[in-house]
Amino acid sequence: MPAPVSAASRRLLAALAFFAFVLLTACAGSTNETVATAVKDSSSAVATARLALRQDMDGKLTRAATSTALEDGLKEVQTSRGTVLKLAADTQGDRDTQKQALDALDRCAAAFATARAALSTADGGTPSPADGDAALAAAQDALDQLGQKVGSK
């Protein structure tokens, strides 16, 4: 027969159960918080890339500087995507948010690819720098919509 559990052991178990509950409920909001951070970081990267691309189109920035801005922005989006991909989305709502975030971040990566291709063919090729800017603008719109959903500031 097992030994009786002392009052101190019961209090300890109750405290541990309470802290586990607090930890689990605190994590419940973490999907939206993580996605909001990814949106904010990726939005900054897209905005910087758009600025660099527009300055390049106006002849105010070198191709090398523009290329670096696009590379850095893509890396930021990829980092955000990796963070969102690793989320443990426990509820259907969290899984939906995670999927929407991954879709928006994939759209950003595709926009960066278009902008990079435009930069390499900027002397009259296809896609044009304006196409790259339009792709980045559409990616920004997708991030803005997601940010409204998850409460990004």
Residue pairs with C-beta under 8 A, 6 or more apart in sequence:
5 13
28 90
28 91
30 87
31 87
31 89
31 94
31 97
31 98
32 97
32 150
32 151
33 150
34 83
34 84
34 87
35 84
35 87
35 97
35 98
35 101
35 146
35 150
35 152
36 147
36 150
36 151
36 152
36 153
37 80
37 83
37 152
38 80
38 81
38 83
38 84
38 101
38 105
39 80
39 101
39 104
39 143
39 146
39 147
39 150
39 152
40 147
40 152
40 153
41 76
41 79
41 80
42 76
42 77
42 80
42 104
42 105
42 108
42 143
43 140
43 143
43 144
43 147
43 152
44 76
45 72
45 73
45 74
45 76
45 77
45 108
46 73
46 77
46 108
46 111
46 136
46 139
46 140
46 143
47 140
48 69
48 72
48 73
49 69
49 70
49 73
49 112
49 115
49 136
50 133
50 136
50 137
50 140
51 69
52 61
52 65
52 66
52 69
52 70
53 66
53 69
53 70
53 115
53 118
53 119
53 129
53 132
53 133
53 136
54 133
55 61
55 66
56 62
56 63
56 65
56 66
56 119
56 122
56 129
57 122
57 129
57 130
57 133
63 119
63 122
66 119
67 116
67 119
70 112
70 115
70 116
70 119
71 116
73 112
74 109
74 112
74 113
74 116
77 105
77 108
77 109
77 112
78 109
80 105
81 102
81 105
81 106
81 109
84 98
84 101
84 102
84 105
85 98
85 102
87 94
87 98
89 95
89 97
89 98
97 149
97 150
100 146
100 149
101 146
101 150
103 142
104 139
104 142
104 143
104 145
104 146
107 138
107 139
107 142
108 139
108 142
108 143
110 135
110 139
111 132
111 135
111 136
111 138
111 139
112 136
114 127
114 131
114 132
114 135
114 136
115 129
115 132
115 133
115 135
115 136
116 132
117 127
117 132
118 125
118 127
118 128
118 129
118 130
118 131
118 132
119 129
119 132
121 127
121 128
122 128
122 129
127 135
146 152
